[in-house]
């Protein structure tokens, strides 16, 4: 589960909330929680992506605060410990691409870069003044005495001397944008703030040193790597491999590479030697398109072009996240009516590592709040936890009505599930749950279809679905909580 959304209150109580809800996460079937960036950012209100000091986990008085938006270091460590006691893994959000909130400016030579084509240089080298000096005076060298200067960055976003904003590539020996990044805009090394030079040896050594310290200090079980399309892929592969070698337990790494191009994602996985999974951005956009087009969308194509189809082992699936939610830069929020459909695909099919979004489940805050969908998603989570096991059999024959079954297995009593979804009129699909389910009674845990369905002697039945709805049929004797037994 992604355990946060963009507009959480800056109360400093987030880590305590995690601790209090650990038992509830277990009931939901959550096995891992992705927490927000947990180190000091530009202010107490910063979501965490304006990374300032990676060593300050809410321990030092810097940027006008000791705690981060989410709490103190002691609260963080307690939350991780509580989640671990409930057998829930914790994945930290890690921002290595850039640094923000520098302590001082420096003067150095740079060239202006065309923002629409980063391969085009628009000036000769000249002196600019940029925010590139990070000395962390509040920490006073504890954990690391490394300080950052302009030589550790590739570019900045402003010239303080003139007040001009733009992209200013820093000039230096062997210094340029990395070729091992996304080719969007010619070269997408630069994203924002002071862009970290991940080909600088001092930088590489320091980031790996920090990663080892962070793993030991927090005992997290993995990392969600932010903005990796902008980071040198050779360094990213080396960083992840070193973290795995350093740790005394298996670690999970997943990267955010925001691209609809499945081949680009697959090439990245190959270039980093399969050391980390990627979020399935193409599948997210399939969900978004389906929710926008309604009955005009061919549901048979919902998985086409997805990373899930190409490389299911290295795929993390999601419906929405903090970047795609309303008001954010990558806005592509799946319409509410299609959310259950999309979640059934990531939760109730056999492939991929699904990620439930806090904003979808609990709701989204801010100036334009959105109500959560706990009531609609809880039945799907229960079906996943108790019923979605065994062989998968698809029925993707109709453009507006598709379904599949998980036939259940002997290890999970009462398991087996039949899923039917529509984006147009009502209908029914013939689905096979296997002879071991012969004559069993099934009901729709979502409540969208009333009554019971009895399988025939071959374990087959016709399962109905209401117009534009989702139905998820499970056995009447499935071991789900009583509140879900709506037949």
Number of C-alpha atoms within 10 A of each C-alpha: 20 20 20 21 21 21 17 17 15 15 13 18 17 24 23 16 12 22 18 14 14 22 17 12 18 16 13 17 17 20 14 21 23 21 23 22 24 27 27 30 27 21 19 22 16 17 24 23 22 20 25 24 21 19 22 24 26 25 19 22 15 22 19 10 14 19 27 32 28 30 23 23 21 13 21 23 17 17 22 24 19 19 24 17 12 15 15 21 21 25 26 21 22 23 21 21 26 25 26 19 19 21 15 12 18 14 16 17 16 24 19 22 18 17 17 12 14 21 14 13 15 13 12 9 16 13 15 20 18 24 23 28 19 20 18 23 11 14 17 11 13 12 12 13 11 14 12 19 16 25 20 23 27 26 32 27 20 20 20 15 12 9 9 11 12 15 23 27 24 26 20 13 6 8 16 16 25 20 14 18 20 22 15 14 13 16 19 22 29 27 17 17 22 27 27 28 27 25 20 16 11 14 18 19 13 14 16 17 16 16 21 18 16 17 18 13 12 17 18 19 22 25 24 24 23 20 18 23 25 26 28 21 21 16 17 21 18 16 20 22 15 15 21 18 13 14 15 9 11 11 18 18 20 21 23 17 20 18 17 18 13 21 14 15 25 17 11 23 20 12 15 17 13 14 19 23 25 27 26 32 26 22 25 25 20 23 27 20 17 23 21 16 11 18 17 12 18 16 24 16 13 21 16 15 17 25 27 25 16 15 18 17 15 23 24 22 27 25 28 27 22 21 15 16 19 17 16 12 10 13 14 19 24 23 14 12 15 22 22 20 24 24 22 21 23 22 22 25 22 16 19 22 18 21 23 23 20 21 25 22 18 17 18 22 16 12 8 8 12 14 12 17 17 14 11 14 20 18 23 23 22 19 28 22 21 21 28 27 23 19 15 20 17 15 17 16 12 13 17 22 28 24 27 24 27 25 23 23 16 10 9 16 14 20 26 28 30 30 27 27 30 27 26 17 13 15 17 17 22 14 21 24 25 19 15 14 23 17 16 21 17 25 25 30 26 24 18 16 20 14 12 18 21 18 22 16 14 14 18 19 21 14 25 24 24 18 16 18 21 29 27 27 26 31 25 19 14 19 18 20 11 8 8 15 19 16 14
